[in-house]
Each structure stands twice: as C-alpha cells, then as structure tokens.
Amino acid sequence: MATIEECRSALDKLSDNMQRAEGDVRDAAALDRSVSCHITDLDVTFVGRMQGGRIVVRDTVQGPPPDKAEIRLAMTGDDLVALVDGELSFAKAWGSGRVKLNAGVRDLLQLRKLL
C-alpha cells in the first residue's frame, strides 16, 4: 500500500509532467480550478488548485474532502502511483470504477486531453 508521502510525490510528479506538456494537453493543464484527490485506502485528501499548468497542493486533510472542489478525484494510493508512473491507463481505471472523477462537463472535456 502506497504511503501518504508516496502519494504526495506522485502528485508532484504529475504536476511536473503537466508543466512540461505541449499543445492541447498544455491548454488543458492551464485550467484554473480547485482540486481534491481523496486517497481512499489511506482516508486522506490532498486539497489544492490547478493553476499555471501545475497542481498546487495546499493542504492534506484526514477523511473525505472538506469542501466540494471543482475537480474531484478519488482512488487508492497504489492506483495514483501507478497512473502517474504510466503503469495504469486512466481510461481503464475510470471505466472500471477504480478511479472516480467528478467535474463539470466543460472541465471533463478539457481534462480528457490531459488524462
């Protein structure tokens, strides 16, 4: 089972990858939205913001997200690490219910370029 530190590191790596993106992916990464990522097996949530082509984690809280972020993710820590490392396809994980993504329709259309 991935640790909180490994999950935070995976989010940092994802943020770095977003920063280096080009074309349509870069446009999607440029969204300015509140974000939460609930790690279900650790029952911890990373809360932050997508801005400037990065994910800025501002807080880590116990339990589910305290506020409703504009983009909300939920998954296990192992799945987060596997997604960021390219070992797990986002489409397969989302389609099977291993990863949950909640966002507005416009944001989902933009995010599909990223994921």
MARNU-947107 format. One line per field, with one value per residue: x, y, z of N, C-alpha, C in turn; residue number from 1. Coordinates in pm, whole numbers. Example, Ala and Ser with C-alpha at 12.3 -4.5 7.8 and 13.67 -1.06 7.14 Angstrom:
<rovexs>
n_px = (1319  1285) .
n_py = (-569  -225) .
n_pz = (780  708) .
ca_px = (1230  1367) .
ca_py = (-450  -106) .
ca_pz = (780  714) .
c_px = (1320  1290) .
c_py = (-330  3) .
c_pz = (780  787) .
num = (1  2) .
</rovexs>
This chain:
<rovexs>
n_px = (84  58  221  137  335  441  219  190  429  379  172  318  493  308  224  464  486  262  340  537  397  267  89  -252  -272  -129  -298  -519  -402  -371  -596  -773  -864  -1021  -907  -938  -803  -889  -754  -848  -784  -612  -760  -729  -710  -582  -575  -611  -514  -544  -338  -170  -64  8  -35  -110  -67  -228  -305  -332  -569  -741  -971  -1262  -1288  -1312  -1447  -1635  -1459  -1387  -1282  -1275  -1112  -1091  -934  -731  -414  -214  -316  -303  -23  48  -92  38  296  261  183  -76  -367  -555  -810  -898  -895  -1079  -1307  -1355  -1417  -1222  -1097  -1238  -1380  -1497  -1639  -1732  -1905  -1772  -1514  -1453  -1437  -1208  -1022  -1002  -814  -585  -572) .
n_py = (-117  218  496  806  992  886  916  1193  1258  1143  1312  1548  1474  1436  1699  1818  1688  1794  2059  2047  1981  2003  2168  2068  1934  2097  2321  2214  2164  2417  2500  2677  2576  2459  2170  1837  1538  1241  989  683  441  526  714  994  1329  1525  1863  2132  2338  2366  2549  2776  2575  2375  2155  2267  2171  2249  2167  1886  1668  1472  1216  1246  1503  1830  2044  2103  2058  2193  2010  1677  1396  1047  764  469  479  322  305  573  616  424  524  772  684  561  299  225  263  558  570  299  254  446  369  120  187  211  452  757  1040  1358  1637  1946  1947  2093  2106  1832  1773  1919  1799  1540  1553  1575  1342) .
n_pz = (0  -91  63  239  178  -61  -225  -225  -351  -601  -690  -711  -916  -1124  -1149  -1237  -1485  -1613  -1633  -1825  -2053  -2391  -2664  -2709  -2468  -2299  -2301  -2166  -1920  -1829  -1697  -1440  -1152  -850  -674  -554  -421  -314  -130  -100  42  238  358  329  208  -50  -99  -318  -594  -946  -1138  -1350  -1511  -1336  -1049  -743  -429  -140  109  330  438  685  604  384  123  262  147  -154  -428  -756  -935  -867  -750  -674  -543  -482  -310  -432  -692  -773  -777  -971  -1195  -1241  -1288  -1528  -1543  -1526  -1707  -1740  -1860  -1853  -1575  -1486  -1628  -1512  -1258  -1067  -1042  -958  -1101  -1074  -1217  -1378  -1697  -1903  -1795  -1782  -2055  -2125  -1951  -2049  -2247  -2103  -1956) .
ca_px = (0  136  215  98  449  447  106  225  534  313  104  423  541  202  232  581  452  169  416  614  306  259  -30  -383  -252  -87  -418  -599  -328  -376  -719  -760  -974  -993  -888  -916  -771  -911  -687  -950  -732  -547  -861  -667  -738  -495  -660  -529  -562  -475  -318  -41  -13  56  -124  -52  -131  -223  -333  -361  -665  -793  -1107  -1301  -1265  -1399  -1526  -1655  -1369  -1440  -1237  -1259  -1064  -1087  -872  -636  -279  -143  -364  -246  118  52  -135  143  411  226  158  -222  -436  -662  -939  -937  -920  -1203  -1415  -1381  -1456  -1108  -1074  -1359  -1352  -1618  -1611  -1830  -1893  -1666  -1386  -1430  -1393  -1069  -938  -979  -688  -477  -570) .
ca_py = (0  342  584  944  1056  838  978  1334  1259  1115  1435  1641  1427  1469  1844  1843  1642  1892  2180  2024  1942  2092  2160  2056  1892  2219  2402  2151  2181  2558  2530  2733  2513  2392  2027  1750  1400  1159  858  608  341  598  809  1126  1407  1635  1973  2235  2413  2361  2686  2797  2450  2288  2126  2320  2110  2347  2107  1743  1654  1338  1191  1296  1647  1912  2129  2047  2116  2191  1883  1585  1261  952  638  420  531  242  343  705  597  351  616  872  613  507  156  206  353  632  531  169  270  523  285  8  240  220  595  837  1178  1441  1774  1997  1893  2164  2063  1694  1777  1963  1702  1418  1574  1555  1208) .
ca_pz = (0  -101  180  212  115  -200  -297  -244  -452  -729  -731  -754  -1046  -1219  -1169  -1322  -1620  -1668  -1662  -1948  -2162  -2507  -2747  -2645  -2329  -2228  -2283  -2059  -1794  -1791  -1623  -1305  -1080  -722  -695  -439  -454  -196  -134  -25  136  348  405  335  88  -88  -144  -380  -709  -1074  -1186  -1415  -1566  -1227  -937  -621  -312  -32  240  337  548  712  559  252  108  346  59  -287  -527  -893  -991  -755  -781  -563  -583  -383  -326  -531  -825  -804  -812  -1098  -1301  -1267  -1342  -1659  -1533  -1525  -1800  -1675  -1920  -1798  -1432  -1471  -1679  -1420  -1128  -975  -1025  -973  -1139  -1079  -1260  -1472  -1832  -1974  -1739  -1825  -2194  -2124  -1880  -2128  -2320  -2006  -1900) .
c_px = (90  117  168  211  463  335  136  332  475  240  205  476  438  205  349  553  358  243  493  527  305  125  -159  -371  -212  -207  -505  -534  -338  -508  -687  -882  -929  -994  -880  -890  -780  -846  -767  -893  -659  -643  -800  -698  -635  -584  -571  -596  -477  -461  -179  20  41  -59  -51  -129  -115  -242  -355  -449  -707  -936  -1133  -1281  -1363  -1491  -1535  -1567  -1433  -1399  -1205  -1220  -1069  -1031  -784  -499  -200  -186  -311  -102  129  9  -23  266  384  199  9  -283  -550  -798  -988  -975  -1051  -1322  -1452  -1423  -1343  -1072  -1206  -1317  -1485  -1576  -1726  -1803  -1781  -1527  -1354  -1380  -1248  -977  -911  -852  -568  -460  -575) .
c_py = (124  426  723  1016  1013  900  1125  1347  1234  1239  1540  1603  1457  1618  1881  1802  1741  2018  2168  1992  2048  2075  2157  2017  2013  2310  2346  2171  2323  2596  2591  2685  2462  2242  1956  1608  1319  1023  767  511  404  694  947  1197  1518  1742  2081  2299  2380  2506  2697  2670  2353  2254  2173  2262  2206  2286  1957  1725  1508  1330  1246  1448  1729  2002  2064  2121  2108  2064  1791  1447  1176  820  589  483  455  278  480  690  527  440  712  806  550  358  123  309  423  586  397  181  344  438  171  56  248  365  666  980  1251  1583  1818  1944  1962  2121  1920  1690  1822  1858  1576  1430  1546  1410  1104) .
c_pz = (0  25  139  138  -31  -284  -324  -352  -591  -779  -778  -893  -1154  -1251  -1259  -1466  -1688  -1711  -1794  -2070  -2273  -2577  -2668  -2498  -2245  -2201  -2170  -1924  -1742  -1721  -1487  -1227  -945  -747  -561  -490  -326  -216  -40  76  254  418  432  203  71  -150  -203  -498  -832  -1118  -1247  -1470  -1463  -1133  -812  -503  -195  106  223  460  563  660  420  244  193  264  -78  -388  -666  -967  -873  -806  -656  -616  -469  -410  -431  -673  -866  -851  -948  -1215  -1340  -1328  -1479  -1660  -1537  -1618  -1728  -1729  -1863  -1651  -1407  -1514  -1585  -1281  -1027  -945  -1047  -1000  -1149  -1114  -1350  -1611  -1910  -1926  -1782  -1969  -2205  -2062  -1960  -2211  -2231  -1969  -2010) .
num = (1  2  3  4  5  6  7  8  9  10  11  12  13  14  15  16  17  18  19  20  21  22  23  24  25  26  27  28  29  30  31  32  33  34  35  36  37  38  39  40  41  42  43  44  45  46  47  48  49  50  51  52  53  54  55  56  57  58  59  60  61  62  63  64  65  66  67  68  69  70  71  72  73  74  75  76  77  78  79  80  81  82  83  84  85  86  87  88  89  90  91  92  93  94  95  96  97  98  99  100  101  102  103  104  105  106  107  108  109  110  111  112  113  114  115) .
</rovexs>
